[in-house]
Each structure stands twice: as C-alpha cells, then as structure tokens.
C-alpha cells in the first residue's frame, strides 16, 4: 500500500518491449476494426533511456490508445492524482496526442477524467511537458492511465510515466 510520498506501482512504465516486441503490462486499443496503429518501444531516439513509446497511424481508424489499469485504495478518495510526462508529435492532425487519466469504479464506470482536451499535442512539436489530473471521487477502485493518438501522425511519449498524488506520491514500476 502506497503512503504519501511513496511509489504507486505500475507495470512497465519505461515501455520496455519483450522478445516479441510487445509492451508487457500495457493494452493496445484501436477504434473499431483495428489494424491502424503501431505501438512500439522507440530505442533510437528516446527522451530518456531505455526507450520511449511510439504510436504511429498507418490505417484509417480514429484512434490508438495504449493503456493500463492501476488499482487504488479507499484512503486515496478525495485526493488529486496527477499524471505527467513529455510528448512529441510529427504530422499529428485532427485530435492529436494526449495523456489519459481516468478514475474508475472497480467495475470500470468512469467517475472522473482528464484527456487533455484543451491542450492536445498537434502538428510537429518537439518534446513538450504535459500533465493531466483528477480528484478521486468516492467509489474509485482503479485508475486508467494511457497515451492516445487520435487521427494521422506519430506520437512519442517519454520513457517514464509519473503520476503523483498532489502530496508527492509517484508511480513506479511494479515489482515482480
């Protein structure tokens, strides 16, 4: 159980790929039929080692999302959680790229969310620091954390996702 100032566990926040190229601990979601986005560990030009996430659209679907669920504790209710990192885009038009943070019930009902709707990364932008935050309402059982690209282009995300309760609690790699 994470206390104030101690890590909140998360699987593979550095986007390290396994031998098959899969990003262990992360779930790939594409709108409708899929087969329109690639999700890879970019080791050639990461912002920090060992790799950054790269999402690229090569088909017609509306969005590609890489996400995972992080369990919460009842004691966290009423606290604000912040997810921050850096994004870089190339030829990202339409919806652009964003971090996603949702407070959900254990049954996945969305209670609160921040999808960077007012400050998406679009066009050709170098590494830009961004963050999203939500106050955890009663009944929160999990956080959905993710990175999304809506529309054409390429989006890269820093090698580490860091979420903090406003009182300095950070997200760290899940111990195996």
C-alpha positions, 0 to 999 in steps of 0.5 A: 500500500502506497503512503504519501510520498511513496511509489504507486506501482505500475507495470512497465512504465519505461515501455520496455518491449519483450522478445516479441516486441510487445509492451508487457503490462500495457493494452493496445486499443484501436477504434473499431476494426483495428489494424491502424496503429503501431505501438512500439518501444522507440530505442533510437531516439528516446527522451530518456533511456531505455526507450520511449513509446511510439504510436504511429497511424498507418490505417484509417481508424480514429484512434490508438490508445495504449493503456493500463489499469492501476488499482487504488485504495479507499484512503486515496478518495478525495485526493488529486492524482496527477499524471505527467510526462513529455510528448512529441508529435510529427504530422499529428492532425485532427485530435492529436496526442494526449495523456489519459487519466481516468478514475474508475469504479472497480467495475470500470464506470468512469467517475472522473477524467482528464484527456487533455482536451484543451491542450492536445499535442498537434502538428510537429512539436518537439518534446513538450511537458504535459500533465493531466489530473483528477480528484478521486471521487468516492467509489474509485477502485482503479485508475486508467492511465494511457497515451492516445493518438487520435487521427494521422501522425506519430506520437512519442511519449517519454520513457517514464510515466509519473503520476503523483498524488498532489502530496508527492506520491509517484508511480513506479514500476511494479515489482515482480 
